[in-house]
Structure formats: structure tokens, C-alpha cells
Amino acid sequence: MIVDCAIYRDGNRTAGPEDLSDALAEARAASGFVWIGLHEPSEEEFDHVTREFGLHPLAVEDALKAHQRPKLEVYDDSLFMVLKPVAYEAETDTVSTGEVMLFLGDSFVVTVRHGDGSPLGTVRRRLEQEHEMLGKGPTAVLYAVADAVVDHYLDVATELQTDLEELETEVFSPDGGGSRNTASRIYNFKRQILEFRRAGGPLALPLTRLAGAGGFGGAVPFVNDKARPFFRDVNDHLTRVNESVEGLDRLVSDILSAHLAQMSVRQNDDMRKISAWAAMAAVPTMIAGVYGMNFEHMPELRWEWSYPAVIVVMAALEVFLYRLFKRRGWL
């Protein structure tokens, strides 16, 4: 459905007519642009927008189906960009992603939102207070949305860093590292990082292209060349985020390896203790087994102090073995 529709002229909002074709014609006549915001539109709802603005069918298909990677595609009459906003749920320590698609033309912007965590409402309200920025046209909307999405990446990365420090403390604590659900928590945290990487990693190439950096020195259609420094700034922030996420991924892999090593050491300690107690139990069992075979000719069989002597020997051997294993750290 259409969430908002307005015409912007010289950075100021004017009420847009209900008919989209009239809105586009009015925006072009006023040297402004029309901005239409949609939320999870159906095929029938989006078909009218497609016809009026001449959107490319491949881009329309992506906008309707969602579940796209961040990307930038240029068509004859419009520019199509996909971003994935990230939301962090503090209660469940989970990362979720939505999708924002932008169609940019000479005098229009169409934004399509899927899922939650989208900054579009906040971006529109902020831009409407910055008339000079909004006066730059559709490029200002593209920059503002990309900047808001990437800035929120920084906040989420900070939250994940805090969670990782708590997890690290738990793993390396004297008792917490042996918890049964520690490994599952580490694995779940790694999945959250993977979800984050799917949002931020592929976005680097589109922003590099918009910034005109690297091998993308040519102009991007429908984007003002003077906006390149702004997109370079957004790209720098994204680079920081991606480097931070890479660091988090390496750290959580190291923590998982350390946890598995701790578990292996604990199992070895347990096996040593079990072996030590088994060895201590084997000595009296062996002596008792020898004297329980009922042979007629056995040493000191008829001696009055044979039984107490055997008990004393058993006890002495047990004390000797206990002290030996204790000194070696097996008990």
C-alpha cells in the first residue's frame, strides 16, 4: 500500500494529487520531484506505479518478491537500488533484516519497504526539515536513506561487540565455560554475525560505484555528481562496519575453538581422575583375588596375623597411590 506521497519543490513539501500521473507531471513542471513510499505492496497495487513511472519489469519483480542482496542496477529510465536495514533485538540478542528498494528517476523517487526496522519514516521527516538538502532532488533521498541504514549498522555492531564481550567472559570464567548451552550460544552468535554480513558486505560495491571510487570513475545516471563526496563518507562508514564485523567473526571463531579446547582439557582431566581411582581400586582387588583362589599351599595362609597384615598392606598401597596421583595432579 502507499504509505506517503508528496511533491517536493525547492526543498519544500506540497500535497501531491491522488493521481500518480498528475503528480509526476506536476513535479516536472515545478522542477521538483515526487516521492512515493510503499510498504509491501501487492502486484496489483504496484502495477499502477509501474505503468505511471515506467519502471523496468526486472526491477519490479525484485521489489515485489524481496529477499534480494544489496545491489545497484541502472536501467534506461530509472536507477534501482536495494538496501537491507538491520534491527537488533536486545531481549533475544538476535539480528533481523528488512529490505528497502529505491527507484530513482529524473523527477521521482519510489521507495518500497519490506519487513521492519526501516528508517524511511525518520529519513523523510528529517529531510523535510533540511530544505537545502532536500532541494538537491532524488539524489538527496538516496543519500539520506543509505546514510541512515549504514549509521544504524554502526549501532548494531556496537551492540554485538558488547554481547561478544559478555560471551567471552562467560566462556573463560572458571565455571561458565562448562555450561551445556555455551556452545549453542556461540553458534547462535555466529549466525547473527552471518546475518549482519549478508546485509553490509554486498553493499560495499554499490556505494563504491556511487562514490566514483576504484574502477567506477564514470557518472551514475540519475545521481548528481556533486553528491560523490557524501557517498564516499557513507562508504567509509560501511568499511568501518564491515571491518568490525570481520573482527567479530574471527573473535567468535577463536572463542569457539577455545571453548572446545577447554572442554577437551576437562574431559582429559576427568579421564585421568577415573583412571587414577580405577588403579587404586585394582590393587586391593588383585590382592583379594589372589587370596580368594583357595590354594592349599599359599604364603602365610595359616598365620594368625595374615588377615590384618593383608589389610594393612592394602591400606598402605592405597595411601601410596593416592599421594602419588595427587602429587601428579591426577586427583
Secondary structure, DSSP 8 states (H G I E B T S, - for coil): -EEEEEEEETTEEEE--SSHHHHHHHHHHTT-EEEEEEES--HHHHHHHHHHHT--HHHHHHHHH----SEEEE-SS-EEEEE--EEEETTTTEEEE-EEEEEE-SSEEEEEEESS---HHHHHHHHHH-HHHHTT-HHHHHHHHHHHHHHHHHHHHHHHHHHHHHHHHHHTSTTGGG-TTHHHHHHHHHHHHHHHHHHHTTTHHHHHHHHT-TT--S--TTS-GGGHHHHHHHHHHHHHHHHHHHHHHHHHHHHHHHHHHHHHHHHHHHHHHHHHHHHHHHHHHHHHHHHTS--SS-TTTT-TTHHHHHHHHHHHHHHHHHHHHHHTT--
